[in-house]
Amino acid sequence: MAHIVERPAPAATAFKPFVPDEARLPELTVRAVLLGSLLGIVFGASSVYLALRVGLTVSASVPIAVLSITIFRALSNRLGGRASILENTVVQTTGSAGESIAAGAAFTLPALVLLGFEMDWTRTLLLSLCGGVLGVLMMIPLRRYLIVKEHGVLTYPEGTAAAEVLVAGEERGAQARLVFKGLLAGLVYKALGFVARLWPTTAELPIPRYKAAQVSVDMSPELMGVGYIIGYRSSAIMVGGGLLSWLVLIPAIALFGQGRLGALYPATVPIDQMSPGDIWNRYIRYIGAGAVAAGGIINLLKAMPTIIDSFRASFRDLRTSGIGRAEERRRTERDIPISVVLVGSVALAVFMSFLPQLRTVPGMGPAVISAVSIIVFGFFFSVVSSRITGELGSSSNPISGMAIATLMGVCLIFVALGWTGHAYTAAALSIGTVVCIAASNAGTTSQDLKTSFLVGGTPWRQQVALIIGVITSVVVIGGTLQLINKGNRRIQEATYAVTVVPPPGVPSLRGPDGLPYREARVGGVEGIPDGRYLVTETGQVRYRVQEGIGSENAPAPQATLMSLVIKGILTQQLPWGLVLLGVFTSILMEIIGVPALAFAVGVYLPLESTTPVFLGGLARKLVDWRRGSEAESDAGPGVLYSSGLVAGGSIMGLLTSFLGWPDARVERVAGVLGAGGQKTQALLGSGVSATIGFALFLGLAYLIYRTALKAR
């Protein structure tokens, strides 16, 4: 593979890109935009699924670049010729926008459900669109400084890796078959286990003589792929947090709650009557959320020197550099005109002022303050995100920490103005959502512009491709969130000493017992959690609608954190003792040199979600050990194969969520698909079936290992 070597350049003209400035190749073509949009939708949906499952996403730039080269090469005769390297760059740029928008949206928007609001498709679409476009616009004035002048200083690892893949594909062909093999393996394994149900989806091992302690593994190929991509250290730290929760904290709570007659807040039943999963849901989630909040803030504080330097340097460059006339610049130096950026930013601010999703309370005051807050926080954190991704890479970009800081600032403004009602929680979250998406997409934009700079693309065409990628991806992100939420939704019996009066005009619904009930949404009411309930005509609660978001199948750790911050400041309805346990756990980890955020995510997640990540990281450790001093790169064969596993497993995971949709026809289809597998499990026994499934799951780890070493 050809390597693009970065060296400090005394001037922007010292670097010669792969495609010379005077060359004129097809770039922003219809076929490139269409393929990039399609791949962006696929990887965007995959990122939403991962973000809700384990609270993180992986960069899609390299696999999209690999797939683009191969698809265009395979269809060259039908498409009128082979695609140029600049067209492949546009595909990679357009597609990567989907992953970054999905990450920002999935980290924040599901908190609406946790706060008791409806996560409607229109709100998701508009907020994601505003944040995505804002992130691109804010990055444009910074390109010359961060990408060109700082070339050789800021490495932009994902952007450089994508450029290496594009150049190698132009010279010797791509290794896309590795991505396709991984995708096929992920699809087949997950289909057999999660759709055909030939084996249990989770392997569990209770620990004898240790009350409420068990080790479990979610046999999902996409989680193993994530573990390989992020590496051994990060995956080991995550599983360490999970082991603390499930082998220390949960057994300790069960032990000390033994024999206790009454319920211990915030639970509503005695601990003796609770399973390990119930203890996790009622107690550990608050500890984990406190740990994640502290970890995000610690990450932000550690990055503060970089943030300050970046902000100063960027403003200094904007003041001292002339804007120039676009037609006087070379092809590889032309951005979208600054006038368009300024007019677009003002128009976006005006649009957001009238956005119904930011006007959750009457009057223009809150809407105007919300729009101004978005522009101010959005610009600040877009600068921060663009710089940090250049120094440390997208995986080290503290997006959740930036969202936390935004929410804290906005909520404190609301408190100072006396805006503490429940409706303001949705307004605060909407602001945080737009800023989080803007910061996430600004970081991705800078990576893509680095790729374009190294390859020799035209900046303004790449920026247009990014905006197109934003528009196409936001259309499906809301639907993906709805699919996962509704597909994992359950109705549970619930009793609260609170009368809930249903709003007028609400139609009757049949409960699990066959009796008619009214649906009521509750938010900010003392004595009952936020959410949806089925109540009688007199207002007595009979059932709680347990949303899919927040369940064990979609715990949404980052979104839970956002709701925690908002409620903690605006309503102060939190079990602060549990939250502070998590806060000081993160502080302790940071003191002893363990990255707090990765450990905190492990504390929050179910252990079954972190163990497969650890197995993938362990496979990466063995590969690096066999390779000696030559560690695998971000574009290596094992990483490409694992990227395919992530995509294949996530796509099948979305299908599995759809099969859980509460519709009689869908339920019949799911029953037919899983009938044979259920008979097989009944014949072999659940223990034997789980052993077979786990052995095949370990076989996936072996396939990654062999692929990484064999394809050297």
Secondary structure, DSSP 8 states (H G I E B T S, - for coil): ---------SSGGG---SS-TT-----S-HHHHHHHHHHHHHHHHHHHHHHHHHS-----HHHHHHHHHHHHHHTTTTTTS---HHHHHHHHHHHHHHHHHHHHHHHHTTHHHHTT----HHHHHHHHHHHHHHHHHHHGGGHIIIIIITBTTB--HHHHHHHHHHHHHHHT---HHHHHHHHHHHHHHHIIIIIS-SS-SEEEEE-TTSTT-EEEEE--HHHHHHHHHH-HHHHHHHHHHHHHIIIIIHHHHHHHTTT--S--TT-SS-GGG--HHHHIIIIIHHHHHHHHHHHHHHHHHHTHHHHHHHHHHHHHHHHHS----GGGS-GGG--S-HHHHHHHHHHHHHHHHT-GGG-SSSSHHHHHHHHHHHHHHHHHHHHHHHHHHHHH-GGG--HHHHHHHHHHHHHHHHHHTT--SHHHHHHHHHHHHHHHHHHHHHHHHHHHHHHHHHHT--HHHHHHHHHHHHHHHHHHHHHHHHHHHHHT-EEEE---S------TT--EEE-TTS-EEEEEEE-S-TTS-SEEEEE-TT--EEEEEE-STTSSSS--HHHHHHHHHHIIIII--S-HHHHHHHHHHHHHHHHTT--HHHHHHHHHS-HHHHHHHHHHHHHHHHHHHHHTT----TTSHHHHHHHHHHHHHHHHHHHHHHHTSS-HHHHHHHHHHHHHHHHHHHHH-HHHHHHHHHHHHHHHHHHHHHHHHHT-
